[in-house]
Amino acid sequence: MAQSTCGSAPARSAPCPVSPRRSAAWRAATAQLPVALVLVGAGSPALAATPIPTTATINVTAYVVNGCQVYLAPNQKTGIPFGVLDFGTQPPTRTGTVSVMAAGGASQAQIQCTPGTTLKIVANGGQHSVNSQRHLANGALRIPYTLTLMSGVNPALTPSSEVTMLMGVAPAALPVQGTVTLPGSGLLPGIYSDTVQVTLSW
């Protein structure tokens, strides 16, 4: 009786037939391999979810620029009153100079700037200037006067020339001093006056 050589290494005959049950099992095993690989990959630590942060930051900034504001009296309607230079009542024979500071009480404008701001001030020659010399006038009569900014080195407020003033923290009135030179003769009684325009910038 011939012995089957199926499974024998030296055998060169045709492959042994595979039983239908074994063939089905083999096909099932091979079909399941990709599924098994996917399951192994899904459980790998390399694909674990990255934790989401639960804290964050908010940037908050503010920028303060240099600037100034002029405070007026509550009842102020027009113009900016930097004060009045009142040389008072003088006898017609008085000679020499008289100096006063610009004043105005509660109606005098106050200037407040960012601390350290350089305020720029320009005053024109007034209504009766002659050769850069300001004058008080009463008709054709004239009395010369000058203006000085009483801050820092106390620069003269020469007509249309710029001077500067370093501002601090508190509001301040414009510290302008006027000096009039009385001739002692030749003046008629009356009111001598002038108006000067002042321009501020920063």
Helices and strands as residue ranges (DSSP letters): H 20-42, G 45-47, E 68-71, E 95-101, G 105-107, E 110-113, E 118-123, E 134-138, E 141-149, E 162-166, E 176-183, E 198-201
